[in-house]
Amino acid sequence: MKALTVSKIGGNIAESPEKLDAFCKQFAASPSPKILVHGGGVLASEIQKKFGMVPNMIDGRRVTDAETLRITVMAYAGWCNKNIVATLRKYGCNAIGLAGCDASIIKAGKRAPLNGIDYGFVGDVTPGCVNTEVLETLLSAGLVPVLCSIVHDGNGQLLNTNADTVASSVAAAMGAGLDCVFEHAGVLLDQNDPESLVNELSYSEFKALQAAGTISGGMIPKLENGFKALELGASSVNIGKTILKI
Amino acid sequence: MKALTVSKIGGNIAESPEKLDAFCKQFAASPSPKILVHGGGVLASEIQKKFGMVPNMIDGRRVTDAETLRITVMAYAGWCNKNIVATLRKYGCNAIGLAGCDASIIKAGKRAPLNGIDYGFVGDVTPGCVNTEVLETLLSAGLVPVLCSIVHDGNGQLLNTNADTVASSVAAAMGAGLDCVFEHAGVLLDQNDPESLVNELSYSEFKALQAAGTISGGMIPKLENGFKALELGASSVNIGKTILKI
């Protein structure tokens, strides 16, 4: 089998009809085996607000009570997943939309309260949680798994998790390349200058740029996650056009 | 391969935690190849109301504008589907939750306006719409497809449809037995007397009972659908404990 790629798209693509269509057209055209990972946080927050709820995010992770879980499952595994699959089918991609509970692709533990914070129905995913055998079966049948970041505990409980972590864990477990499709060209030394793109980044260079304040905010967990995937078995990792090196 | 059964459950089971748990325990225990079909209309109506919308049903079919479509996809393919899958997994069933867009299991046409009524994003499903090859592939891999009544048109458009029609079309296309799991024991001659169960029912007997007013209401489309499945290739059909005969 040709080298497998795990692509991860964020809400800026998954939840914009025009960007999603353009992405799906390009993704469908690649002949290699592939898996697509996504979340659906923008839609989940929109529904929470329509339900009169206030989304409660701590460090980018949604505090998930029973009703919030139902909403995230509806948003991620329902509309976002099936809308992506239908759009991929339009471009001839043999997509199959799944959550981590399906065929037990990802069985995770419920996160224990951390530093006094109970995140509720949130799962912690590691490469060891990934059922690589069933993914191989689906890929061998010529299917393209489209995986949302809803997982289960194996005992009937669905759990909400994070698409970056799902993507890096799947890539590491499958020894695949991880392609984080990103709203910017990649890691930039100057956010306002697309010419300042970093082509290759090592972990020590990342840490130096972080210490200098050049890399900050949401880029830090994204890069930490990418380097972790490399360390745990991903064959390559890129954030946009920036290639990570251990 | 042993004989395949397509089971269809209604909202009374799919949307009641206790009944769903009991059903899943029993369904998981059956060793034969099987497919489960469900909708999610109760939850869809609940969300429509929370969104300040008024569900518009004509002859049991939901008039589906773009926002209603998004809600039905979230309800059927999101919460209902994944909750059923997680519950089946608890009982060791290798369930995989899917909608008709996934692997293009069901590609249908958008219903044309009928008698002046535009149903919107509603699909009409027939046995010819069913991709039997991909269902065989999944079943051969030991997976149990859990299929909700959301389909697609192959050109990027999701469509809402009816779980009874999906179940009968899949059973007919696969030459499978159709088991409509039902809130009553089966077809009753007296709704208040479970002892009045009809063990076997032919189409002419059905029509005579309908003419006499003994069979009425929602039972009529359910039986029409069952007899149609038999006619189009299902190996057997039962509505609860009542076995249909051509």
Interface residues (C-beta under 8 A of the other chain):
Chain A: D21 I47 K50 F51 R70 V73 M74 A75 Y76 A77 G78 W79 N81 K82 N83 V85 A86 T87 R89 K90 N94 A95 I96 G97 L98 A99 C101 D102 A103 S104 V134 T137 A141 L143 I150 H152 G154 N155 G156 Q157 L158
Chain B: D21 I47 K50 F51 R70 V73 M74 A75 Y76 A77 G78 W79 N81 K82 N83 V85 A86 T87 R89 K90 N94 A95 I96 G97 L98 A99 C101 D102 A103 S104 V134 T137 A141 L143 I150 H152 G154 N155 G156 Q157 L158
